Amino acid sequence: MTRFSPRTAPLRRAGGLAATALLLAAGPLTVAAVAAADPARAADPVFALGGPAGTALHPYAEDGGEPKRSTAGIAVTTPAGEGYEGEFTVTFDLTGVAGVAGVSFDERPGVECETAGARAAVCTGHGLPAGRATVTDLLIGAAQGSEQGDSGTIRVTGETGGAAFAPFTTRVTVGGPDLVMRKLTFDHELTPGRKQQAPITFTNRGSRAAEGVVLTLRHTRGLDIPQRYSNCAYTTDEAWTTARCSVEGAFEAGATYTLAAPLTLEATTRAYRDLFRYGIHEADGARRASAARPEPGAGAVLRALPLTKGAATRGVDLEPGDNEQEAHFRTANTADFTAYGDEASGPAGATVTADLGFRNAGPAWIGHLPSGASVAAVDFTVPPGATVTSAPRGCRGVTAEGAYREERQAPAPRYVCPASATVRDGGGLDLSFRLRIDTVLIGAVGGVTVRGPALRAPGLPFDPKPGNNTARVVLNGESRGPSPAPTTGPDAGQGTTGSAAATPGTAGGAAGTGTPRAPGSGATGNGGSLAATGSSTVLTASAAAITALTAGLVLCALAGRRRRV
């Protein structure tokens, strides 16, 4: 979430509280009201105010202890790509929480707030960024004399000189459950097939019972919970499996509960670096499932049993941050990333397609969660005599040595394409480049390498077979089968990426190794995959040697054509 940047323009607060009284008398500002009052503003951009739908408050401390306050962030969402440079006013109608709660503000940079007794408050600022930004955090505490269950609403409206605000209302309630998930103890260094018990346990530290709870279990692809419960809904995506289990009953304040039978958490044959998240929420406030359609389990009903009875009636804390725990696991395993290339043919001036990339032959899946960093990168060196006319989205052009290139939009001699943060076993990265043949060079060879996302650290620590991390893209090969590898260089057989490995003429190793290609991939021309499983051939010759080699290939081609004529 973006915060406001401090502005040098003075904040215009004069008359703010007087304007507040007028706004409250007029009621919430709506887009329809703005258009009716001033038709010229009907086309103004609409800014939406927002925040939590409801906030639970700690009961008032009758013993004179330090008051505990809850936080409710109030934000403004501007239309996509549109910001606002003028001044704005956000007004809070507090009449609905009189006798229930007291409100103060945690101001953000560039925003100033002022209260007018217990009835209203106003915040003024200058400039709204595009997207969503927090105006202020409301610090809300239960009022003296309030009782458990007391509730009220806060209305929020806004005004600027060049936009209409959609209003927002949030409800506050004194008291509530506070479900706290106990952190489990696991062995975090695993081997495939290792099973551990997960005795999920939670406590209600709030001031009232929770009427039903939802237990959320999320684990990444390398882990599994074999049990499938009939009161759980399961969804699976690229990296995660999520189970949301509805458990009925009244979960009393002060009581601790555990599952009737502990779960089993297993490291599968796909495990490498994995996460397990487990959380508990009251049923009414539980987060809903993702867009994927959930499937119910076919097993027994998941139940929670009390370990201790509740006796407390006052809350200890009402913080949502303690509802979930997370465990990280490292499994001794490997994943074989295998590069694949292509062949294509055409006359001078023709544009051909080259499909290239890599596949994960497993057994492990690889995920960089929760950092979101790229798992690997495909490094493609363009064959000599050709120019890239269309590169896949996300690929960036670099110099022949792999360095940053200013002219990012112009055709480059080399391209680096990062993979996502997760690569499933059997998955990978499939890329399609369009190449224009400027000069027909028989058997022109370009290089494909799957490596680490950073050039300074090109290795893949999980990959036990670096020899198949390289492949070739060949243009106008003599035969319809795989082209022979060019002359080997001093780095042949290393299977690593560097400036030498990506210069024009790089080969992936011995021809005809038969490394499988991406499903459904195909290129204009001869077809065939040239992924290397043997030595990696790297040309480090000087420019003069490359020129001589090219001339010899052209002479051989002319001689062949003469024989055919």
CORCORUR-V124643 format. One record per helix or strand of 3 or more residues. SS is the DSSP state (H for helix, E for strand). FROM is the first residue (numbers start at 1). TO is the last residue. If there is no record, write none. Layout:
SS:FROM:TO / SS:FROM:TO
//
This chain:
H:16:26 / H:31:37 / H:39:41 / E:45:50 / E:54:57 / E:70:77 / E:84:93 / H:95:97 / E:101:107 / E:111:116 / E:120:128 / E:132:142 / E:151:160 / E:163:166 / E:168:174 / E:179:181 / E:189:191 / E:195:198 / E:201:204 / E:210:220 / E:232:236 / E:240:251 / E:256:259 / E:263:267 / E:273:282 / H:283:285 / E:304:308 / H:320:322 / E:324:332 / E:335:340 / E:342:344 / E:351:363 / E:377:381 / E:386:390 / E:395:398 / E:414:418 / E:428:437 / E:444:451 / H:466:468 / E:470:475 / H:543:564
//
